[in-house]
């Protein structure tokens, strides 16, 4: 049995109420993260569901595995947000909660200006596509930042989009951070805040902070494609005799020394350095001459099985991992024996290992809580938050205002 003190520590946002109007990745992830930290998050969707309610992957019955994954631990209210009556219901819920997070940008009825009249200390966090008010999603924003032109094999001459929606994920976490900062500010001053987070700016800031943009500004050149190499360091993909692929990284001199000793190339690497007039204790030189070094190391990897490579690498300081597909990872102890994952019975989807909050708080990971079905909590939320009677809720339902 967990002590009440430990329970409080694992739910630092207990008592914070949040209304979420969202779809897709960034804001749903923010809402789920805040819920996992103890906030009371109510996701408001239109009757029938928002654009992501049936997004792939789906079960054989058509229920969205994706939607269940990003809405764990929330309550769900379904409202006809096109009607004046429905908008009034949602506005009252927002005024009661005091915090709104949304990526439904530019809608007057839940704008900061309108809602602030109902709740002067409102925290209003809005995610948009671009700072100028234009639309954008992860994949279109990414196309305009530069990353697809440095992703993929070095000899490729077409863009390669990433599979991971990195900017959505980063934007979602910035959104959660913005709420935490605004709640702290409100607790200290009594004042609310209006926060705008353009997705494109999240991508631009990240590209700038990681020096992709700064490099171009300072040197006048854009980063080139490197395949699976690592810019400025030695890292490369190798294949074993039986076809398994490994990513091997040598960030430090110790890593690099272990790699040369493992592959039996210490003397050859020294000779290569003398012939080139370079010192391979310099990480920059290891990067510049990565192809020559890789040619030396490849012989050893190609002459050993995956099991032999795994055993040998495990005995060194070298950073490495074997490439795996999602099915392999799902069956691996890094998931099956990881306390981050607990068995979750998700209605309409099934029972599976689901991740909770990836932060161990006092040594424990807050576990995953099942996602609701659309509108599961409409009646209870309207009763608890707005004081509506059963008859009131029934009247709204009969009018089609809520579902």
Buried (B, 14 or more C-beta within 10 A) or exposed (E): EEEEEBEEBBBEBEEBBBBBBBBBBBBBBBBBBBBBBBBBBBBBBBBEBBEBBBBEEBEEEEBBBBBBBBBBBBBBBBBBBEBEEBBEBBBBBBBBBBBBBBBBBEEEEBBBEBBBEEBEBBBBBBBBBBBEEEEBBBBBBBBEBBBBBBBBEEEEEEBBEBEEBBBBBBBBBBBBBBBBBBBEBBEEEEEBBBBBBBBBBBBBBBBEEEBBBEBBEEEEEEBEBBEBBBBEBBBBBBBBEEEBBBBBBBBBEEBBBBBBEBBEBEEBBEEBBEEEEBEBEEBEBBBBBBEBBBEBBBEBBEEBEBEBBBEBBEEBBBBBEBEBEEEEEBEEEEBEEEEBBBEBEBEBBEEBBBBBBEEEBEEBBBBBBBBBBBBBBBBEBBBEBBEBEEEBBEEBBEEEBBB
